[in-house]
Amino acid sequence: MSSVNGTDWIATRGAPLRGSIAVPGDKSVSHRAIMLASIAEGISRIEGFLEGEDARATEAIFRRMGVRIEAPGPGRRVVHGVGLHGLQPPDGPLDCGNAGTGMRLLAGLLAGQSFDTELVGDASLSKRPMRRVTGPLARMGARIETGEGGVPPLRIHGGAALQGIEIRTEVASAQVKSALLLAGLYASGTTVVHEPHPTRDYTERMLQALGWPIEFSPGFARLEGGHRLVGRDIVVPADFSSAAFFIVAASLVPGSELQLQRVGMNPRRTGLLHVLRAMGADIEETPAGEQGGEPVSDLHVRHAPLRGIEVPVEHVPDMIDEFPALFIAAACAEGATVVRGAAELRVKESDRIATMATGLRTLGARVDETDDGATIHGGAQLGSGAVDSHGDHRIAMSFAIAAQLAAGEVRIRDVDNVATSFPGFDALAREVGFGLRTAQ
Ligand code: S3P
């Protein structure tokens, strides 16, 4: 039966995980590919585009601003760029769906347009903090109103004269950095961003690939306004964050041996590998060249007993989307795992510290929450129960892993949002051995 909030999964222990799979394209790169190709001059062909709801929401937004985007096949897009000043005013609010990346990056890009826009989102996105972008953008001269308490909708007034600034961001956030750099394209003068910890640099790399002069190094980026972007072919690598569910599952389920083909290995994304290896995981990495300027590797994961660790705080930003899966690994490891310095988890698609702690407790694990993390006490046999994903894709997929180790059936409520980042996750999971079906 479906819950009031949509579809539920019934997940049960399956077989040892076996096979060789490819996960879909990177969500972060897919958003940026559509945005930058749209404001470039000429045609960009995108391969490996993530056919997920988040990236498609961004695509629909640019179509509504007059960009012709063809979809000649799954994962393929041909974007007819309109140039930096060629976007047209849309005929109403622009819906970012569930995507924080879409909304925050667009806030920067749209602040530089000559026309007004309004960005709206779904129930989860409508609760997420936006002042982290609107505050610094205001310092550049942007005029953006938020809803009460700094949440969406965002009303962006066009025609603002943006001015480059030098800024030290408060939170390590690629979304904040990217919003500033995208506004910087339209600003006079130079925009310089220093980060408290380096974050993913896809915006910088793609701007450079499309011909915009930019200087960047880990934790630093600098560009000036007034140049142009030129369309080109963009290849989107497989999303490490999607691969992560299978890496954790194969590490945990006895007898597993799973290959993941050509996974994007940007060092700002792969913190989970360091942490899992420190816990005892057996993950073999074979470099497989580059895709779209990003290193990719084939990963071979074999089951290995894991032990709890203190997660080094310096890895936190490099695995920020992987904590739901890590919490499951920790619950199934021997001993305690301590997570600190991860308060950002409280403002993701759900409060991921609370949703993971509640779900794990339902299944019989002991979890002590703190403001910026948790201690997960591993080793207890997970039992059966119903857990709520709170509409958060990564929570839903993480509990599908937990069920592979549980003694009984796990109902995972409200899983429709898995389609935002990983359409087809359930079919792929079944293919490699997961016990997982849609509740009737
Ligand atoms: C993203 C950055 C991260 C990440 C999100 C995607 C991006 O958010 O959690 O899933 O594409 O820039 P923050 O930059 O806010 O940490």
Residues whose N, C-alpha, C, O or C-beta is under 5 A from the ligand:
A	BS01	S3P	S28 T101 A172 S173 A174 Q175 V176 I320 D321
